[in-house]
Amino acid sequence: MANVETALKDIMASVEGSLGAAVVDYTSGMALGTAGGGRDLDMTVAAAGNTDVIRAKVRTMQHLGLEDEIEDVLITLGEQYHLILLARGRGKETMFLYLVLDKRNANLAMARHQLRRVEAELDV
C-alpha cells in the first residue's frame, strides 16, 4: 500500500508526459498532496477547480437518475490532457487522482492504466 506522497511520486515517474499530479478530496476541494506543476500550472489551484467539475457531474447524474459511477473524466486542451480518476474503496470514496499530461509525449491509454494501478495501491 502506498501513501499519498509515494503514490504521487509513482505517477510522476511511471507516466510518460506527466506535468503534474494531485490527490484531491472533492468534498472539501483540498489537495491532499501534489507533485510537479510549476509557474504556469499551479496544482493546488487546478485541484480545487476540478473539484467543481466532479461535483457538477455527480449532481447532473443525480438529476438524471443515473445509477452508475464515474470512472474518469478527460479534458483535452490544445497541448495537454487533464485526467481525473475517481478513487474507489473504503476511505477513498470522496477522492480523485488528477493528472496533467503533455499531449506530445503522453500515451493516454497507458496513463489511464497506470493511474488506475496507483489508485488501487493508494492507502489514505
BADRENTOR-983124 format. One line per 2 residues: number of its first residue (from 0); their letters; for each residue x, y, z of C-alpha. Coordinates in steps of 0.2 Angstrom, whole numbers, plus 5000, padded with zeros to 4 digits. Layout:
// residues N
NUM) a) X Y Z  ...
// end
This chain:
// residues 124
0) ma) 5000 5000 5000  5006 5017 4996
2) nv) 5003 5034 5005  4999 5050 4995
4) et) 5017 5056 4993  5023 5039 4987
6) al) 5008 5037 4975  5012 5055 4968
8) kd) 5030 5050 4965  5025 5034 4957
10) im) 5013 5043 4945  5026 5056 4940
12) as) 5039 5043 4937  5029 5030 4928
14) ve) 5018 5040 4917  5027 5047 4902
16) gs) 5022 5065 4899  5017 5069 4916
18) lg) 5017 5088 4920  5009 5087 4937
20) aa) 4998 5076 4948  4987 5078 4964
22) vv) 4976 5068 4976  4961 5078 4980
24) dy) 4946 5077 4992  4932 5083 4982
26) ts) 4920 5086 4997  4932 5100 5003
28) gm) 4941 5104 4987  4958 5102 4996
30) al) 4973 5094 4988  4980 5080 5000
32) gt) 4996 5081 4990  5003 5087 4974
34) ag) 5018 5084 4963  5025 5093 4948
36) gg) 5017 5108 4941  5026 5124 4940
38) rd) 5024 5143 4937  5011 5140 4923
40) ld) 5002 5125 4932  4998 5128 4950
42) mt) 4992 5110 4955  4983 5116 4971
44) va) 4973 5129 4961  4969 5116 4947
46) aa) 4964 5103 4960  4952 5114 4968
48) gn) 4945 5120 4951  4942 5102 4946
50) td) 4933 5098 4962  4919 5109 4954
52) vi) 4920 5098 4938  4917 5082 4948
54) ra) 4903 5090 4959  4894 5096 4944
56) kv) 4895 5079 4935  4889 5070 4951
58) rt) 4875 5082 4953  4870 5080 4935
60) mq) 4869 5061 4936  4858 5063 4951
62) hl) 4846 5074 4942  4846 5062 4928
64) gl) 4843 5047 4940  4858 5038 4933
66) ed) 4863 5024 4945  4881 5022 4939
68) ei) 4898 5028 4944  4910 5040 4936
70) ed) 4926 5031 4931  4936 5045 4925
72) vl) 4934 5062 4916  4946 5068 4902
74) it) 4948 5086 4897  4958 5089 4881
76) lg) 4966 5105 4879  4977 5111 4864
78) eq) 4993 5105 4872  4988 5095 4887
80) yh) 4977 5081 4894  4969 5083 4911
82) li) 4964 5066 4918  4953 5065 4933
84) ll) 4951 5047 4941  4938 5044 4955
86) ar) 4945 5034 4969  4936 5018 4974
88) gr) 4937 5008 4990  4935 5011 5009
90) gk) 4941 5028 5014  4943 5035 4997
92) et) 4925 5037 4991  4927 5056 4991
94) mf) 4944 5057 4982  4951 5058 4965
96) ly) 4968 5057 4957  4971 5072 4945
98) lv) 4985 5070 4932  4991 5083 4919
100) ld) 4999 5077 4904  5009 5084 4889
102) kr) 4999 5078 4874  5015 5077 4863
104) na) 5024 5065 4875  5009 5055 4883
106) nl) 5001 5039 4879  4983 5042 4886
108) am) 4979 5023 4887  4994 5019 4896
110) ar) 4992 5034 4908  4974 5029 4912
112) hq) 4981 5011 4916  4995 5017 4927
114) lr) 4983 5029 4936  4971 5015 4940
116) rv) 4986 5005 4946  4992 5018 4958
118) ea) 4974 5022 4964  4972 5003 4968
120) el) 4988 5004 4979  4984 5020 4987
122) dv) 4981 5019 5006  4974 5035 5014
// end
